[in-house]
Amino acid sequence: MSRTSGRRKSQLRPVRGLVGSVLEDLGLPEVARAARVGEYWAEAVGPEGARHSWPDGLRGGVLEVRVDTSVWCQHLQMRRTHLLEALREALGEDAPEDLRFRVGYSEPR
């Protein structure tokens, strides 16, 4: 007899999106939206950009992004349109309407 006999196999679900789903179920749609945006930030900005920036919050449809240096802040500002397009493609109507970058030296949350 196998170790799994008698157990119901559950369907595997990707972890990506799980936090957003739970927050939606808890009645926190704006927090869920911010979580979904945060999940796709590294994909939109790329691995190097993700090492230097992280989403800090979503306020009024504007994603506030903390950046570790002024050089990276300027670089990402120049890529703003491309980043917004990448987030729209991945998130649809959950994507932020705009991005605001600011230099901050604290560790990402």
C-alpha positions in Angstrom: 0.0 0.0 0.0 1.4 3.4 -0.9 1.8 6.2 1.5 -0.7 8.3 -0.4 -3.5 5.8 -0.5 -6.5 7.0 1.2 -5.4 10.7 0.9 -7.0 13.0 -1.5 -4.5 14.6 -3.9 -4.9 18.3 -3.9 -4.2 20.4 -6.9 -1.0 22.3 -6.8 -1.3 26.1 -7.1 1.5 28.5 -7.8 2.5 30.6 -4.8 2.4 33.7 -7.0 -0.9 35.2 -6.5 -1.8 33.3 -3.4 -1.2 36.3 -1.1 -3.4 38.5 -3.3 -6.2 35.9 -3.3 -6.1 35.6 0.5 -6.2 39.3 0.9 -9.2 39.6 -1.5 -11.0 36.9 0.5 -10.4 38.9 3.7 -12.1 41.9 2.1 -8.9 43.9 1.5 -9.0 44.6 -2.3 -6.5 47.5 -2.3 -4.0 45.7 -0.2 -4.5 42.6 -2.5 -3.8 44.8 -5.5 -0.6 46.2 -4.0 0.5 42.6 -3.2 -0.1 41.5 -6.8 1.9 44.5 -8.1 4.7 43.7 -5.7 4.8 40.1 -7.0 5.5 41.3 -10.5 7.8 44.1 -9.8 11.0 42.1 -10.2 9.8 40.6 -13.5 9.0 44.1 -14.9 12.2 45.8 -13.8 14.6 42.8 -14.3 17.0 41.2 -11.9 19.5 44.1 -11.7 16.8 46.7 -11.3 15.1 44.5 -8.6 18.4 44.5 -6.6 18.3 48.3 -6.5 14.5 49.0 -6.1 11.4 47.7 -4.4 7.8 48.7 -4.2 7.1 50.7 -1.1 3.3 51.1 -1.4 0.4 51.8 -3.7 -1.4 55.0 -3.1 -4.2 56.3 -5.2 -3.2 54.1 -8.1 0.5 55.3 -8.0 3.1 52.7 -7.1 5.7 54.3 -4.9 9.1 52.7 -5.5 12.1 53.0 -3.2 15.5 53.0 -5.0 18.8 52.6 -3.3 20.8 55.3 -5.2 20.0 58.5 -7.2 21.7 56.9 -10.3 19.2 54.0 -10.2 16.4 56.4 -9.5 17.2 58.3 -12.6 17.6 55.2 -14.7 14.3 53.8 -13.6 12.6 57.1 -14.2 13.8 57.0 -17.8 12.3 53.5 -18.1 9.0 54.6 -16.5 6.8 54.1 -19.6 8.3 50.7 -20.4 7.8 49.6 -16.7 4.2 50.7 -16.7 3.6 48.8 -20.0 5.1 45.6 -18.5 3.0 45.9 -15.4 -0.2 46.5 -17.5 0.6 43.5 -19.6 1.1 41.2 -16.5 -1.6 42.7 -14.3 -4.3 44.2 -16.5 -6.5 46.5 -14.5 -4.6 45.8 -11.3 -1.6 47.6 -12.7 -0.7 51.0 -11.3 -1.6 54.1 -13.3 1.8 55.7 -12.5 5.1 55.2 -10.8 6.9 57.5 -8.3 10.5 56.8 -7.5 12.4 58.1 -4.5 15.8 57.4 -3.1 15.7 55.6 0.3 18.3 53.7 2.0 16.4 51.3 4.3 16.1 47.6 3.6 13.1 46.4 1.5 10.2 45.0 3.4 
